[in-house]
């Protein structure tokens, strides 16, 4: 095959996905103003996420998972998928600024824990030492 024939591949063709790269947990067509997450519908986690500001994705522009015949859902329905053993998971989203605020709060807790570990007065001062580093 010549270079010209390869360069003139049909436009709009469905792209081929190699077997090793398929993933039922992918979300395509995301709104860049939101952060997305797949949440298992167990132990009231959906409600916990909704109380934290997440909402269940119901947009028809979002595509969940790889292409399979068993992925049929009605138009306008909540985006969900089966994750095995009878468990369903829902695609949820939160405003990006809220997500970043939550991440900063988590990082603040981590920093406080690390500073407590590094504090020489809390090590007892009798023996040993603690050394933490980030590469």
N, C-alpha and C positions, 0 to 999 in steps of 0.2 A: 504494500500500500504506500502511496506517495505522501509526502508532507502536505500537499494541497488537499488530498482527500481527507486526511485526518483533521486538518484545520477547518473543513467545511462540514463538521458534524451537525446533525439536525438540532435546531434550537427548540426548546420546550420539551425535549425528550425527558422522560422520567429517569432520574439518575439511579444507577445501580449501586446497591449497598452490599459490600462483601459480607459474607456470613459472620465472620469474626467481629464485625463492627455493629451488628444489630443490637438494639437496646430498647426494651419496652418502657424504660423510664425517661426517655428523651422527651423534651417539650420543644416544639417548633412553632414559630410565629408569635413569639412573646413580645409584649409591649415593653419597650426599653425603660419606661417610667416605673416599672414594677419589678420586684424580685419574686421568683417563682420557687415553689417547693412542693414535693409530693408527700402527702401525709396519710399514713395508714388510718383507717377508720376503726380504731380499737381504743378501749379504755377512755372514751370521751375526749380523744385528742383533737378531733375536728372542732368541738366546742371551745377547747382551750385556745386553739389557734385563732378562732373567730373573735374570742374575747381579747386577744392580743393585737387585733387589727387586720388579720388575714381574711380574705374572702375566697369562696369557692369559685373557680374559673368556669364560666359558662359561655364563653365566646366561641363563635363558630370559626374564628380565624386561627385558633390555637389547635395544633395537631399534637396528639400525645402518642408516644411510642412509635415503633416501627410499623411498617405496613403489614397487616394481617387480616385475613378474612373474618376473624373472630372479634375484631375491634368495633363492631357496629354499635353506634349510639344514635339516639334520635337527635334531630336538629334542636339546638338551644338547651340541651340537657347539660347537667353538671359533668365536667370532664373527670372521668374516673377510669380506673383500670384494675384488673385482678392481679394481685401480687403473690398469689399462691395460698394454699391451705384455707380457701374460702374467705380470705381477707381482701377487702376492697380498699383502694387508696384513691384519694381525690387530689387533683391539682389545685393548689391554693396560691394566691398572690397577695403581696403587701406592697404599699407604696415604697419606692426605693429610699426616700428620706427616712421613713420609719424604720426600715430594715437597717440602714446605716447607723441610726441612733441606737438601736438594740445592740448592734455589733460593738459600738463604742462603750456601751454600758458593760457588756461582757468582758471587753478588754480591760476596763477599769478594775473589775473584780480580779482578773488574772494578775494585773500589775500589783494590786494590793497583796495578794497571796505571795507573789514572788518577792516583794519587798520585805514581807514578814519572814520569809525563809532566809533572806540575805542578812537580816538584822543580827549583828553579832551579840547583842544583849539577850536575844531570845534563844541562842544556842547553848546557854548555860555557862559558856566560857571555860569549862573544865577540860575538854579534850575535843579533838577532831575539828573539822571545818566543813562548811558548805560552800560549794562554788557552782554558780549557774552562769551559763553563757548562751548567747544566741549566735548561731553561725550565719 
